[in-house]
């Protein structure tokens, strides 16, 4: 049976971790190069990843500047606010790994 999927993979540095009761949000930077007026510039994209369960535990142990590898699924969302439909996209983590600690510590 065919399986339809929408997934993501991010390798980047943690900009911040926001741990709540049952969910942890992680902001992760990914960098790309692009040309502007013939000059190459770094273009940073910030990704907000939602983590539950075991992934939330791992994410809660990550710190600012740590290099991480996250995979997961993409989920479209919508809600109503003041009569308008607001659309969004959630990145929900299935796996979360710290590759390298900021400052050169062991990812352990």
ROMI-509217 format. One record per residue (C-alpha): x, y, z; residue in three letters. Coordinates in steps of 0.5 Angstrom, whole numbers, padded with zeros to 4 digits. Layout:
N
((X Y Z) "ALA")
...
//
This chain:
108
((0000 0000 0000) "UNK")
((0003 0007 -0002) "UNK")
((0005 0011 0004) "UNK")
((0004 0019 0003) "UNK")
((0009 0023 0007) "UNK")
((0011 0030 0009) "UNK")
((0018 0030 0013) "UNK")
((0024 0034 0014) "UNK")
((0031 0034 0016) "UNK")
((0035 0040 0020) "UNK")
((0042 0040 0022) "UNK")
((0043 0047 0025) "UNK")
((0045 0050 0031) "UNK")
((0040 0051 0037) "UNK")
((0038 0059 0038) "UNK")
((0034 0057 0044) "UNK")
((0029 0052 0048) "UNK")
((0023 0053 0051) "UNK")
((0021 0047 0055) "UNK")
((0013 0047 0057) "UNK")
((0009 0042 0061) "UNK")
((0009 0037 0056) "UNK")
((0012 0040 0050) "UNK")
((0019 0043 0048) "UNK")
((0020 0048 0043) "UNK")
((0027 0049 0040) "UNK")
((0029 0054 0035) "UNK")
((0034 0052 0030) "UNK")
((0038 0056 0025) "UNK")
((0040 0053 0018) "UNK")
((0044 0057 0014) "UNK")
((0044 0058 0006) "UNK")
((0048 0062 0001) "UNK")
((0045 0066 -0004) "UNK")
((0047 0072 -0009) "UNK")
((0046 0079 -0007) "UNK")
((0048 0084 -0013) "UNK")
((0053 0079 -0015) "UNK")
((0056 0078 -0008) "UNK")
((0055 0071 -0004) "UNK")
((0052 0072 0003) "UNK")
((0050 0067 0008) "UNK")
((0042 0067 0009) "UNK")
((0040 0064 0016) "UNK")
((0033 0061 0016) "UNK")
((0030 0060 0023) "UNK")
((0026 0054 0024) "UNK")
((0021 0052 0030) "UNK")
((0021 0045 0032) "UNK")
((0016 0042 0037) "UNK")
((0018 0036 0041) "UNK")
((0014 0031 0045) "UNK")
((0015 0025 0049) "UNK")
((0023 0023 0049) "UNK")
((0024 0028 0044) "UNK")
((0022 0033 0049) "UNK")
((0027 0030 0054) "UNK")
((0033 0031 0049) "UNK")
((0031 0038 0047) "UNK")
((0031 0040 0054) "UNK")
((0038 0038 0055) "UNK")
((0040 0042 0049) "UNK")
((0043 0049 0050) "UNK")
((0044 0055 0046) "UNK")
((0049 0054 0040) "UNK")
((0049 0046 0040) "UNK")
((0049 0043 0033) "UNK")
((0043 0038 0033) "UNK")
((0040 0034 0028) "UNK")
((0032 0033 0028) "UNK")
((0028 0029 0023) "UNK")
((0020 0029 0023) "UNK")
((0014 0030 0020) "UNK")
((0011 0037 0017) "UNK")
((0003 0038 0019) "UNK")
((-0001 0044 0017) "UNK")
((-0005 0047 0022) "UNK")
((-0011 0052 0022) "UNK")
((-0015 0056 0027) "UNK")
((-0020 0062 0027) "UNK")
((-0018 0069 0030) "UNK")
((-0023 0075 0029) "UNK")
((-0027 0072 0024) "UNK")
((-0021 0070 0020) "UNK")
((-0017 0063 0018) "UNK")
((-0010 0063 0020) "UNK")
((-0006 0058 0017) "UNK")
((0001 0055 0020) "UNK")
((0006 0049 0019) "UNK")
((0008 0045 0025) "UNK")
((0015 0042 0025) "UNK")
((0014 0036 0029) "UNK")
((0020 0032 0031) "UNK")
((0021 0024 0031) "UNK")
((0028 0024 0033) "UNK")
((0033 0029 0036) "UNK")
((0040 0028 0037) "UNK")
((0046 0033 0039) "UNK")
((0051 0033 0035) "UNK")
((0056 0037 0038) "UNK")
((0056 0042 0044) "UNK")
((0057 0049 0044) "UNK")
((0064 0050 0046) "UNK")
((0067 0044 0044) "UNK")
((0064 0039 0050) "UNK")
((0062 0032 0048) "UNK")
((0055 0031 0046) "UNK")
((0055 0024 0050) "UNK")
//
